[in-house]
Amino acid sequence: MRNKKKLLIDQLDQKLAVFKGTEMVLVPQKGWVNTIRTGLNMTMYQLGNKLKLTKGAVQKIEEREATGQITINKLKEVGEALEMKFVYGFVPKDGTIDNLINLKAEKLARKIVLRTNQNMKLEDQGISSAKINDSIVDLAREIKREMRKSLWE
């Protein structure tokens, strides 16, 4: 089962690799629809004809996109009308899905080990910093291998 999860994560990382190195894409102030339409020197009326909508409806689309209130399906329709491909997705902030899982596993392991060590200190049974670090590494590996749901809390 572990190999299947790792394979799925590796495949997901491969799919996302095309976005590696790209910084966050900033949406233009007036939105992509308006920016591309005006960049192509296309009027709202012309785009409306392609979408079988009125000029006013195109204006509403542009306003909704600029305020983040547009649907993905509507953006796909506009993309088709502009003869462009609509791209949508999520990209890990720190490189890969595997890195994200490693960071979360280490954070959870650290929390568990330090809490346990605190309880042991209260009973005069605390462990050394080196042993704490080893325990964190071992527990993080186990958490990652098991892909515990608690990883995401």
Salt bridges, closest charged atoms under 4 A:
ASP10 OD2 - LYS6 NZ 3.28
GLU62 OE2 - ARG37 NE 2.49
GLU63 OE1 - LYS60 NZ 3.98
GLU77 OE1 - LYS74 NZ 3.35
ASP98 OD1 - LYS144 NZ 2.78
GLU106 OE2 - ARG110 NH2 3.14
ASP138 OD1 - ARG141 NH1 3.37
GLU142 OE2 - ARG148 NH2 3.00
GLU146 OE1 - ARG148 NE 2.77
